[in-house]
């Protein structure tokens, strides 16, 4: 895929076994491309190059497949095993397998906007099919290369200066680095997607070096997580290449369209809550690793031209108001974000949300049957904590959905001790449960900058009166709400 992307032949690929048993298998390669003819021709060259890979390279990719499988959830692992798609024994006779693939019968299908063809009915579906009129091919065959590769130019000098780095030591745990923009200053979705495309080659190199990296959207904010390889295998040049990429500008990418109205509103909410201010720099925290690892990473971070862990100015107030967004479709969707008031207890908000969630679903989904998306829960969006109500209905107007949410909060019965204690115990168990290193790193950064963060001490000290006071204040101060909605066609 790196070769195809470099030539701008394809943007994404999926390799799937459509069917597999002891004697037969259907293998499908699905590409997202505006030039399907040239991609189709490169597949043959790719299979020929794949056939020439060495046993060392084949073992390398086998280990990658095992690592990817082990990173799946237990349910997804079980599903892969049930369908026979889990990694098996190390590859044997791989060249013969590639040769058999080249000799096997194949068919190429392209989905394009073309004049309608003859309708073909199959398995209950009617599809217009026409013969693929291939355009002339111009690109030469790509020179495909496979890992592990020779070191080549991967030589780097370790900087002498060190940048500030928040370190959370954890004996025996591999170092995991969290990098993200300053709080309340995350890029929008279009810029974040472009940054991910820009980092893709470097993150692939890190993966082949035994580490792992991901640039992703978490709670409405973009962040980069890097798991470094085992001790003694520091990918200095790769890490430096990643850090240098963060200083380069990116051209925005158009986000893919959302197929569900409420998901479209959720994708728009982070930008609606933010303000126009922007602070340059990066926040960095390391979970795990030794003090020596932290010193080495801090020196690499000095390559970032923007400030690292800079002081944070006072945040602007959370934006508020009511806004209608245009979205095609017949459903009405409503999103209400009620921010945590300044100085209020995050523990009280989390407990209040746990109390509201089942009651909200019971009343609006089961009793009133207003639609098929009914949710009231705690949510952190773009570094702001709040109570989120999400509703989607095929036959209710946005004003009616909003009135249902208001009525629910107004009619919520005061919480008593008998209701409060089990919720407090459950929240205490959640906060004391083991958390991923990236979550601990982000939590430490939030506490370092004085942002609300849930702690065991705050949960233990919580009282039922605080929850009741918070519920009244959030219900009463409706002018602080951020309301987004779409209306059907």
Steps between C-alpha positions, in 0.01 A plus 500: 500500500790739563602465134144552375448805721830650386377479139153621609351183356299399808408633840398187687486122466326208668607138458223259600437130482140494379487124547745241624498127570753216477488484120377835370532869571377828351750783554389858428717812474293818520665830406374857525635655182413737216731301269385139533660383174851588614445354847370179345816466292726557802344206688676255268836671557435500875432125506818437303703707745328331794607163365865609524491596870750332730410273794615780733257745340217248508564438871500876561151543351377191681603657831323823399179307435527334842551836672199645319289200602610522865402869507137411418236480769422150634170500310667593169767234556229242557324611181823470300563151636144390425531600135849354464668837444728500806877471431603136495842340480798690352494518119621195309508468122408866461652530152282213378196671652579823309547301181162331550336841551638624170376191319155501662201635306416857592248770424533879523207723589503881506230717657479821300249764399425380147200462274264227627561149373283194480329420834615171651300343785690292755418400859208740513692802369480665159827655383572683171812345344686617192829389349803677646648727235860522611694816435855485362762415764791739536676436832800262499512206739565600861815377674338337803720461809440305820623519857738446669721718286859614525555796729596728209477863608335424836780658702431785739683697765344536842440868585679638803219724625189358665140618485262491799339158538251376758606147599290237679746223593367143501755221558502238227258689274619600151513876435189651339513861391193723472522813286207731440427870431443727802166466673207667323716542184453176309489530118172448321404172339628593153844602628519202734431255218770665289749474785427129526571450129825694537617281791400169341844405351687576823250309714530204262879508540457503879270198480756308295766595758303327775302796633157642436359844434159652440373849423134494592203696629433440870208675672492759224873586518779372275794326665804293406588189702833325448597168653875461466671163440664287764805640686813497288306568176449875508380616156672837524478597132135395474397694810685807376327473162161486676579806712619699198176419319303665781659835413398485132178659372226277361231551239154421631322183388126476451357269768300202372122553520318362803217260421309561827370841606593477869856398410523803275403725793753329727774562242406871487472553876873546583533793259176654630625494860841650422600863467696690237815521713795275420816427697805356327685212658469139607425326828715196575475230766674163530341202676733214588865466416802580711649835594759440228221446246337826609827693463557356153146586385522851649808564286315382189209732585736799481483458120142631506520865398185595695501523883459171689276504809462881490304696761129507423310829491161521664252306283219684328144414605332207333296611200125472534186547295263319267606414145334313217733303272410387151505123458328294228257236617156456643581485873519775758802490730571705813815537705505692830831556682467642853850603617621448853471836681824667605614374838244217511596144591584267211426207731148636552452530123619143439267364768207710375554364148499140626172572676339663195609254232259209567211728603533707182497189281205348685284811469581619146579175322284241676203702625476789252668319206626821347765335280784254473783719636441592864797573722585714803855456628817667620723612214828684465509695173794715389638502858168612652295278732124493488173313486408395145147427380471342153169431325405394148144445382330429167179686589568759776604860441813647656299726733307203631821304562651793688186533710524130590855552625407808704199325654713204600747718691227713661305194614803308627427398859751610766756230575492336842775315689369157399543592133822694551711236680502226231578757232786638707641150555482422129673826410771431759562156349526651151757762597713244686497249212810458286522756220701500175831691510369761254204575728730540801727734302207718392362506854838614634516781243152620592590509869828676421306779324225522762219351291222294661601136540334222694695366800423230759516761775235717331267203457541391863432854627191549283168566673147461371428871553773592247335285234159654570640854484677427170185353345301813592764738367550318168123485447440863593780663298378398156666798331834321549386201295637428153221361282552359150223353289415384150158479340385241251433566134 
